[in-house]
């Protein structure tokens, strides 16, 4: 199982602080698809744009930052999805 922790606008969008994804391992894209199908179809649009992780989304697993939708997360790891600071 992969634990997904959501912060800021992503937590508000899904109405959840944490989501457990049952699996041995999945790519970031597969996790986003799972969450979108289960909770909110619009989440995939907020997370992935033009085949890449949204530039305003910070995605961490442990101390490493994910940079690709094809990065793999394994069972027992925690995926953190945060909004970066932006604006003027």
C-alpha positions in Angstrom: 0.0 0.0 0.0 1.2 3.5 -0.8 0.0 6.4 1.5 -0.7 9.6 -0.3 -0.7 12.8 1.8 -2.4 15.8 0.4 -1.8 19.5 1.3 -3.4 22.9 0.6 -5.6 23.2 -2.5 -5.2 19.5 -3.4 -6.6 18.5 0.1 -9.4 20.9 -0.4 -10.2 19.6 -3.9 -10.5 16.0 -2.7 -11.7 16.6 0.8 -9.1 14.2 2.2 -5.8 14.6 4.0 -4.6 11.1 3.2 -5.5 8.4 0.7 -4.3 4.8 0.8 -3.6 3.3 -2.6 -3.6 -0.6 -2.5 -0.7 -1.9 -4.6 2.9 -3.1 -4.6 4.1 -0.2 -6.7 2.7 2.3 -9.2 3.9 5.2 -11.2 2.9 8.7 -10.3 0.5 8.8 -13.2 -1.2 5.5 -12.1 -1.7 6.9 -8.6 -3.2 10.1 -10.0 -5.5 8.1 -12.2 -6.6 5.9 -9.2 -7.3 9.0 -7.1 -9.1 10.7 -10.0 -11.3 7.7 -10.7 -12.2 7.2 -7.0 -12.6 10.7 -5.7 -12.7 13.5 -8.4 -12.2 13.2 -12.1 -10.8 16.8 -12.3 -7.8 15.9 -10.1 -5.9 14.4 -13.1 -6.2 17.8 -14.8 -4.8 19.6 -11.7 -1.9 17.1 -11.3 -0.8 16.4 -14.9 -0.6 18.9 -17.7 0.9 18.3 -21.1 2.2 14.9 -20.0 4.1 16.3 -17.1 3.6 17.0 -13.4 1.9 20.3 -13.0 4.6 23.0 -12.6 2.7 24.3 -9.5 2.7 20.9 -7.8 5.5 19.7 -5.6 5.6 15.9 -5.3 7.9 14.2 -2.8 8.6 10.6 -1.8 10.8 10.6 1.3 13.5 13.1 0.6 13.4 12.8 -3.2 11.3 15.1 -5.5 9.5 13.4 -8.3 10.1 14.9 -11.7 8.2 12.6 -14.1 4.8 11.1 -14.3 6.6 7.8 -14.9 8.5 7.9 -11.5 7.7 4.8 -9.5 6.5 4.7 -5.9 6.7 1.5 -3.9 4.5 -0.1 -1.3 5.3 1.3 2.2 6.4 4.7 0.8 4.5 7.9 1.4 3.8 10.2 -1.5 3.3 13.9 -0.5 1.5 16.3 -2.9 1.9 19.9 -2.1 1.1 23.2 -3.9 4.1 25.4 -4.6 3.9 29.1 -3.7 2.9 31.1 -6.7 1.3 34.4 -7.5 2.3 38.0 -7.6 
